[in-house]
Amino acid sequence: MSGQELPEKDDITGVETTGHEWDGLKELNNPAPRWWLWVFLVTVIWSVGYWVVYPAWPTFSGATEGTWKWTQYGELKEAQQEIHQRRAKYQDRFHQAALADILADAELYEFARVGGAAAFKENCAACHGTGAAGGRGYPNLNDDDWLWHGKLDEIHETLRVGINSGHDESRISQMPAFGRDGLLTRAQIGDVTEYVHQLHLADKANATPAYTRGQQVYTENCAACHGADGEGDRTLGAPRLNDEVWLWGGDKKSIHNTVTNAHVGVMPAWEGRLSPDTLKALTIYIHSLGGTEPDVPMQNE
């Protein structure tokens, strides 16, 4: 063996090299650890068992079924079947029950509220927010400041036909653009803006001359819809103006812009898009948020 050349060792690491070299870089002879080899062999054996038990090999008709005949579609179907069985316990009763009856039945109420919450997130949250707090131009559904009433039947009707939606029975609400259409002068708009801005104040003793002039403009042009004292009219969808709840902003600039240009709120009609039972559940959920009419009993009362 004296004539056999010994393997070269790396000067830095002291590890033998394989004899392979590229651009001055020499490959060290570092074999994989023994534990790594055993893990690799175990995974190979495991894969064979996996191929036998689960669908694995592609065929012209799809894939091998495996001895367990498991598929994701089958697992999903089983999960859905379980959900359907749970729902069936309440679905028939819910379908037959009137809205008031659902309020009086604790089980149906919870069934409707949970289903309505899911429907709200899928269809309504984009405008009203996930917590139904609304935003600029989108009503807050958690308070009792309603445009079209907060009774069960009224909520259901609003959901069904929408607002300015194009539905044959749609609720219609349209405020004139007093400035853009030349119905009021700029000075009159400034005066009525001052008046509306102060409507929510209890003390009017320090009312400015603009406020006094604006009151006259308001009486002649706005009171027919919004009420003599700004209390609003829910039969017309006219907002209340004498509180601090504002749809498009309650600062003077926002009020001035609303009077000048008006805003056209549109809500889709959900009839035909959602099933009748989903509309009922959505009605119950919105009703449960807290802003209900005082003559409608709450579930927790």
C-alpha positions as CSV (number, residue, x, y, z in Angstrom):
1,M,0.0,0.0,0.0
2,S,3.1,2.2,0.1
3,G,2.4,3.3,-3.5
4,Q,-1.2,4.4,-2.8
5,E,-1.7,8.1,-2.6
6,L,-3.3,9.2,0.7
7,P,-6.4,11.5,0.4
8,E,-5.7,15.2,0.7
9,K,-6.8,17.0,3.8
10,D,-8.2,20.5,4.0
11,D,-5.7,22.9,5.7
12,I,-8.4,24.8,7.6
13,T,-10.8,22.1,8.7
14,G,-8.6,19.0,8.6
15,V,-11.3,17.1,6.7
16,E,-10.4,14.9,3.8
17,T,-11.4,16.1,0.4
18,T,-13.1,14.1,-2.3
19,G,-10.6,15.1,-5.0
20,H,-13.2,17.3,-6.7
21,E,-12.2,20.9,-7.3
22,W,-13.9,23.8,-9.1
23,D,-12.1,27.1,-9.5
24,G,-10.0,26.5,-6.5
25,L,-12.8,25.3,-4.3
26,K,-12.3,21.8,-3.0
27,E,-15.2,19.5,-2.0
28,L,-14.9,18.2,1.6
29,N,-15.8,14.6,2.2
30,N,-18.5,15.2,4.8
31,P,-21.0,12.4,4.7
32,A,-24.6,12.9,6.0
33,P,-25.0,12.0,9.7
34,R,-26.2,8.5,10.4
35,W,-29.4,9.8,12.1
36,W,-30.3,11.7,8.9
37,L,-30.0,8.5,6.9
38,W,-32.3,6.6,9.2
39,V,-34.9,9.4,9.1
40,F,-34.8,9.3,5.3
41,L,-35.3,5.5,5.3
42,V,-38.2,5.8,7.7
43,T,-39.9,8.4,5.4
44,V,-39.5,6.2,2.4
45,I,-41.2,3.3,4.3
46,W,-43.9,5.7,5.5
47,S,-44.5,6.9,2.0
48,V,-45.2,3.3,0.8
49,G,-47.8,3.0,3.5
50,Y,-49.3,6.4,2.6
51,W,-49.6,5.3,-1.0
52,V,-51.5,2.2,0.1
53,V,-53.9,3.9,2.5
54,Y,-54.6,7.2,0.8
55,P,-55.4,8.2,-2.8
56,A,-52.0,8.7,-4.4
57,W,-51.2,7.4,-7.8
58,P,-52.8,9.2,-10.8
59,T,-54.8,7.0,-13.2
60,F,-56.8,7.7,-16.4
61,S,-60.0,7.7,-14.3
62,G,-58.6,10.0,-11.6
63,A,-56.4,8.4,-8.9
64,T,-56.1,5.3,-6.8
65,E,-58.7,5.3,-4.0
66,G,-56.5,3.9,-1.2
67,T,-57.7,1.3,1.2
68,W,-59.3,4.0,3.5
69,K,-61.1,5.6,0.5
70,W,-60.6,9.0,2.1
71,T,-61.0,12.2,0.2
72,Q,-61.3,15.9,1.2
73,Y,-64.6,16.0,-0.6
74,G,-65.9,13.2,1.5
75,E,-64.7,14.8,4.7
76,L,-66.4,18.0,3.7
77,K,-69.6,16.2,2.9
78,E,-69.6,14.6,6.3
79,A,-69.0,17.9,8.1
80,Q,-71.8,19.5,6.1
81,Q,-74.1,16.6,6.9
82,E,-73.5,17.2,10.6
83,I,-74.3,20.9,10.2
84,H,-77.4,20.1,8.3
85,Q,-78.6,17.7,11.0
86,R,-78.0,20.3,13.7
87,R,-79.9,22.9,11.7
88,A,-82.8,20.6,10.8
89,K,-83.7,20.5,14.5
90,Y,-84.7,24.2,14.2
91,Q,-85.1,24.9,10.5
92,D,-88.7,23.8,10.1
93,R,-89.8,25.6,13.2
94,F,-87.9,28.7,12.2
95,H,-89.4,28.6,8.7
96,Q,-93.0,28.5,10.0
97,A,-92.5,31.0,12.8
98,A,-93.3,34.7,12.6
99,L,-90.8,37.3,13.6
100,A,-92.5,38.0,16.9
101,D,-92.7,34.3,17.7
102,I,-89.0,34.0,17.2
103,L,-88.4,36.7,19.7
104,A,-90.5,34.8,22.2
105,D,-88.6,31.5,21.7
106,A,-85.1,31.5,23.2
107,E,-83.9,28.6,21.0
108,L,-85.2,30.0,17.8
109,Y,-84.0,33.5,18.7
110,E,-80.4,32.3,19.2
111,F,-80.6,30.2,16.0
112,A,-81.7,33.2,14.1
113,R,-79.2,35.6,15.7
114,V,-76.2,33.4,14.9
115,G,-77.4,32.8,11.4
116,G,-78.1,36.5,10.9
117,A,-74.7,37.4,12.2
118,A,-73.1,35.2,9.5
119,A,-75.3,36.7,6.8
120,F,-74.5,40.2,8.0
121,K,-70.8,39.7,7.7
122,E,-71.2,38.2,4.2
123,N,-73.6,40.8,2.8
124,C,-73.8,44.0,5.0
125,A,-70.5,44.5,6.7
126,A,-68.8,46.0,3.6
127,C,-70.9,49.1,4.1
128,H,-72.1,49.0,7.8
129,G,-68.9,47.6,9.2
130,T,-68.3,44.2,10.9
131,G,-69.7,45.6,14.2
132,A,-72.5,47.4,12.4
133,A,-71.2,50.8,13.6
134,G,-71.5,52.3,10.1
135,G,-69.5,55.1,8.8
136,R,-69.8,58.3,6.8
137,G,-72.9,57.8,4.6
138,Y,-73.7,54.4,6.2
139,P,-76.0,54.3,9.2
140,N,-75.0,53.0,12.6
141,L,-77.3,50.1,13.4
142,N,-76.4,49.9,17.1
143,D,-78.2,53.0,18.2
144,D,-81.9,53.9,18.1
145,D,-81.5,56.7,15.5
146,W,-83.4,55.0,12.6
147,L,-84.2,56.4,9.2
148,W,-87.0,53.9,8.5
149,H,-88.0,52.7,12.0
150,G,-86.5,49.9,14.1
151,K,-89.5,47.6,14.5
152,L,-89.1,44.0,13.3
153,D,-91.5,44.3,10.4
154,E,-90.0,47.6,9.3
155,I,-86.4,46.3,9.5
156,H,-87.5,43.3,7.4
157,E,-89.2,45.5,4.9
158,T,-86.1,47.7,4.5
159,L,-84.0,44.6,3.9
160,R,-86.5,43.2,1.5
161,V,-87.0,46.2,-0.8
162,G,-83.9,48.3,-0.1
163,I,-83.6,52.1,-0.3
164,N,-83.5,53.9,-3.7
165,S,-82.7,50.4,-5.0
166,G,-84.8,50.1,-8.1
167,H,-87.0,47.5,-6.6
168,D,-90.7,48.0,-7.5
169,E,-91.5,48.6,-3.8
170,S,-88.3,50.3,-2.8
171,R,-88.2,52.8,-0.1
172,I,-87.5,56.2,-1.7
173,S,-85.7,59.0,0.0
174,Q,-84.3,62.0,-1.8
175,M,-83.3,65.3,-0.5
176,P,-83.2,68.3,-2.9
177,A,-79.9,69.8,-3.8
178,F,-80.8,73.3,-2.7
179,G,-77.6,74.9,-3.9
180,R,-76.7,72.9,-7.0
181,D,-80.3,73.2,-8.3
182,G,-80.6,76.9,-7.4
183,L,-83.5,76.4,-4.9
184,L,-81.7,78.6,-2.3
185,T,-79.2,81.3,-2.5
186,R,-75.7,80.9,-1.0
187,A,-76.7,83.3,1.8
188,Q,-79.8,81.3,2.6
189,I,-77.8,78.1,2.6
190,G,-75.3,79.7,5.0
191,D,-78.1,80.8,7.3
192,V,-79.9,77.4,7.3
193,T,-76.6,75.7,7.9
194,E,-76.1,77.8,11.1
195,Y,-79.6,76.9,12.2
196,V,-79.3,73.2,11.6
197,H,-75.9,73.2,13.3
198,Q,-77.4,74.5,16.5
199,L,-80.6,72.5,16.5
200,H,-79.2,70.0,19.0
201,L,-78.3,72.7,21.5
202,A,-80.7,73.1,24.4
203,D,-80.0,76.8,25.0
204,K,-80.9,79.0,22.0
205,A,-80.7,82.3,24.0
206,N,-77.5,83.3,22.3
207,A,-78.8,82.6,18.8
208,T,-77.1,84.6,16.1
209,P,-78.9,86.7,13.5
210,A,-77.9,84.0,11.0
211,Y,-79.6,81.4,13.2
212,T,-82.8,83.4,13.2
213,R,-82.8,83.9,9.5
214,G,-81.9,80.2,9.0
215,Q,-84.9,79.2,11.1
216,Q,-87.2,80.9,8.6
217,V,-85.5,79.2,5.7
218,Y,-85.7,75.9,7.4
219,T,-89.4,76.3,8.1
220,E,-90.2,77.1,4.5
221,N,-88.0,74.4,2.9
222,C,-87.0,71.7,5.3
223,A,-89.6,71.3,8.0
224,A,-92.0,69.3,5.8
225,C,-89.6,66.4,5.8
226,H,-87.4,66.9,8.9
227,G,-90.1,68.2,11.2
228,A,-90.7,71.6,12.7
229,D,-88.1,71.0,15.4
230,G,-85.8,68.7,13.4
231,E,-87.2,65.5,14.9
232,G,-87.1,63.8,11.5
233,D,-89.8,61.6,9.8
234,R,-89.3,57.9,9.7
235,T,-92.1,57.4,7.2
236,L,-90.1,59.4,4.7
237,G,-86.6,58.3,5.7
238,A,-85.8,61.9,6.7
239,P,-83.0,62.0,9.4
240,R,-83.5,63.5,12.7
241,L,-81.5,66.8,13.0
242,N,-81.8,67.8,16.6
243,D,-79.4,65.2,18.0
244,E,-75.7,64.6,17.6
245,V,-76.0,61.6,15.3
246,W,-75.1,62.5,11.8
247,L,-74.9,60.4,8.6
248,W,-72.8,62.8,6.6
249,G,-71.1,64.8,9.3
250,G,-72.5,67.4,11.7
251,D,-69.8,70.2,11.4
252,K,-70.8,73.3,9.5
253,K,-68.8,72.4,6.4
254,S,-70.4,69.0,6.1
255,I,-73.9,70.4,6.7
256,H,-73.3,73.2,4.1
257,N,-72.2,70.6,1.6
258,T,-75.3,68.4,2.3
259,V,-77.7,71.3,1.9
260,T,-75.9,72.4,-1.3
261,N,-75.5,69.1,-3.1
262,A,-77.6,66.6,-1.2
263,H,-76.7,62.9,-0.9
264,V,-78.4,59.9,-2.4
265,G,-78.2,56.9,-0.2
266,V,-78.7,53.5,-1.8
267,M,-79.2,50.2,-0.2
268,P,-79.7,47.0,-2.2
269,A,-82.9,45.1,-2.2
270,W,-82.1,41.7,-0.8
271,E,-85.3,40.0,-1.9
272,G,-84.3,37.5,-4.5
273,R,-80.7,37.6,-3.5
274,L,-81.2,36.1,0.0
275,S,-83.7,33.4,0.9
276,P,-86.8,34.4,3.0
277,D,-85.3,32.5,6.0
278,T,-82.0,34.4,5.7
279,L,-83.9,37.7,5.6
280,K,-85.7,36.7,8.8
281,A,-82.5,35.8,10.5
282,L,-80.8,39.0,9.4
283,T,-83.8,41.0,10.7
284,I,-83.5,39.3,14.1
285,Y,-79.8,39.9,14.2
286,I,-80.1,43.6,13.4
287,H,-82.9,44.0,15.9
288,S,-80.7,42.4,18.5
289,L,-78.0,45.0,18.1
290,G,-79.8,47.3,20.5
291,G,-81.5,50.1,18.6
292,T,-85.0,48.8,18.6
293,E,-88.3,50.7,18.8
294,P,-89.5,51.0,22.4
295,D,-92.8,49.2,21.7
296,V,-91.0,46.1,20.5
297,P,-90.0,43.7,23.4
298,M,-86.3,42.8,23.5
299,Q,-85.4,39.1,24.0
300,N,-83.5,39.8,27.2
301,E,-86.2,41.9,28.9
